[in-house]
Amino acid sequence: MRVLLVNGSPHPKGCTYTALSEIATTLQTEGIESEIFQIGTQPLAGCTACGHCGRERRCVFDDTVNEFLDLAEGADGFVFGTPVHYAGATGAMTSFMDRAFYTNLRGGRGLFYLKPAACIVSARRAGTTATFDQMIKYLTISEMPVISSRYWNMVHGATPDQVKQDLEGLQTMRILARNMAWFLRCKEAGAQAGVPLPEQEQITFTNFIR
């Protein structure tokens, strides 16, 4: 089993990476493989709703979003991490999530369907809960079981060394990782026992103005 950890920070070894590394280390002790995927610092265009992904299951803009989609196909779980910019996810991370998850919605359910996921945020001081609320919505619209921890998934600090002093934040990351590992094992056991997937319905769209 393998969990893909997405680092939405422009700093490949910064505060968000420090939190994700704590998760990766704990997953390893639980026998779960993981990989940290860096979205990078190149500009990421926002979703243009062009419909290309509905036909090709790939975004029309060939950048790190498509690199992620290639890896996501074989991942069993996900953790999406972002620093806080103006009480929200970074601009690049917002574009990344919009496009990756719209590709999933347009291209079918297979990419994220019933795969467990979590979101984590890092900040010097504030804006964490607003950012956490923003990020978690991508998971719930995609039928992904949300993995929780003992507290909201956040760390505090202006530098990686300061994050390492946030003992409660790091503990939150470790508990999150153990809960993810437990859920993955339960899902695997259920599949081996023949527990069927939920009945699926065709998506119904209701417009408020007709």
GICORMO-V837553 format. One record per run of one state. SS is the DSSP state (a for helix, b for strand, c for the rest). FROM is the first residue (numbers start at 0). LEN is the number of residues. If there is no record, write none. Layout:
ss/from/len
SS/FROM/LEN
SS/FROM/LEN
//
This chain:
ss/from/len
c/0/1
b/1/6
c/7/7
a/14/15
c/29/3
b/32/6
c/38/13
a/51/5
c/56/7
a/63/9
c/72/4
b/76/9
c/85/2
b/87/2
c/89/1
a/90/17
c/107/8
b/115/8
c/123/4
a/127/13
c/140/5
b/145/1
c/146/7
b/153/3
c/156/3
a/159/6
c/165/1
a/166/26
c/192/18
//
